[in-house]
Amino acid sequence: MSIYWMSTIALYLIILGIIQMKWKAKNEREIWTTPKKQNWVQSGLMLTAALYSINNAGLVSGIITTHGISGVYFLWSGFIGVFIFPLVFAPLWAKLNFLSENDFILKRYRGKWATYLFHFRAYYLGLIIIPIILCFGYLALIDLIETLLPMENKRILVLVAVIGILIAYQSSFKEKSISDVFHVLLFIAPLVVALVNAYTYEHPEPETFFIPRNTESYSFNSVLIFIGLQWWSSTIYDGSGQQAQQLLSKHDKFFALKAATLSKVINIFFAIGIAILSYQALQLQLGKGDAAYLQAYYFFLPDVMHPILVLGLFGMFVSTHQNLCNWAGGMLYSANKNASKNTIQAKRIYLILPAVVALFFTFFFNALQDAFEFLLGISAGVGPVFTLRWFWWRITAKIQLASMLGALLLYPISILIWNTFPSLELLFNEAYPFHMLFISCLNLLLVLVLAFSLPSDLDHQHHLQFKGLLSINVKKSMLSLLWAVTLGAMLFVVLLVFWVMMVR
């Protein structure tokens, strides 16, 4: 390793060390919630760091280089709902003064079922769902290390384990409010340079991405499921999770709207940029799979920027890993607050626990797309419940719990049906689109049946109390929701046109 590499890495570690010492958390509020003295640009960059990491880049790379042009339907169909959170829900979350976004359940619902749901979601997400998402990052980090260093797989896992636990321990929001901004800026610089060089690069042969080499396209039925079903079925558009956690207690709806919108715009740029680099890797036969975008990066960047690239990618892993550990740790701590010791060190145990569980899940997935499809499968049909619970008072704690359990139980049934009836492959050339269709439809049917057959547990007084707390104007919110989906659909169409023009 050259002196330049070593000095660059040393400078990066010194900067992080200064941040950790100067902005160290001193109480539980500074661990679980963002600082109150924060501008909307800083908050937007923190949200960006929470939502985009090397696992997103690896997922895009794997799908583009495996499925060719049809892969963008899988990836970019989610842009149809990308503006729902900034325009509709970000201002609502900013008015809530909770320690964890999971505390919203105890305000929205009441009674013993609200308590059951509160604890179930804390443990289900904190010890299963979020560790699986953390597993994405570990898989992407393994790809990064394998690309850079010739190491045995076991040694890589040990290294990832140590890194993951150390990062999780430093996952307080006070520390992250500075380091996240640093990492996003560090990630943007090499991406911009690589895209400029890719644009000016003269290809030695005509580009023929419409008949991509060594790729297998999704079937037409699968594409229809991505566009018509996937984007709303399994995505939690009300922002419950990392996005909501970062906007709690801001008490300024315009602050929240601007910060959330900025993060979405930057994330769209990241997604398009990595897709272009992945496409270039396919065209130039630089590589294939989750790590193909890394080969494109190395091809289009000058040598002097290689250490900056590595630190930028690692920094985004660090920021996303910290956000996920903080989100999971906040829920677990909130669910066990009365039994927890009142020391900062004891509270940080809840930050480490999800990272340790995630290492266990790493052994069960070989590629990012496998893990991502599994996660979407066990959450299919849940998305509409999280959106409707803000406005439709027939959504109760029982129904939200039933939808979460329904997707989890329907997933193995869907696998059994797929394996029992081989003729389904004539309609779907892969199992995942069938799983999405089967689970989404049955789970949504379950929710509707329960909603119209069970009484609401909210009386008029509780309804008004909740409505007054959030100042929800249902009609205005529905119009904002419609406008957000319209903007997202327009963005989706524009991106497809852009992609077709680029690959010609």
Secondary structure as UniProt FT lines:
FT   HELIX           3..22
FT   HELIX           28..32
FT   HELIX           40..51
FT   HELIX           54..67
FT   HELIX           68..70
FT   HELIX           71..76
FT   HELIX           77..81
FT   TURN            82..83
FT   HELIX           85..89
FT   HELIX           90..94
FT   HELIX           101..103
FT   HELIX           104..108
FT   HELIX           112..124
FT   HELIX           125..129
FT   HELIX           130..148
FT   HELIX           153..169
FT   HELIX           173..200
FT   TURN            209..210
FT   TURN            213..214
FT   HELIX           220..225
FT   HELIX           226..230
FT   HELIX           231..233
FT   TURN            237..238
FT   TURN            240..241
FT   HELIX           242..247
FT   TURN            248..249
FT   HELIX           253..283
FT   TURN            284..285
FT   TURN            290..291
FT   HELIX           292..300
FT   HELIX           303..305
FT   HELIX           306..335
FT   HELIX           337..339
FT   HELIX           344..361
FT   HELIX           362..364
FT   HELIX           368..377
FT   TURN            378..382
FT   HELIX           383..388
FT   TURN            389..391
FT   TURN            393..394
FT   HELIX           397..420
FT   HELIX           422..426
FT   HELIX           431..453
FT   HELIX           460..470
FT   HELIX           474..503
//
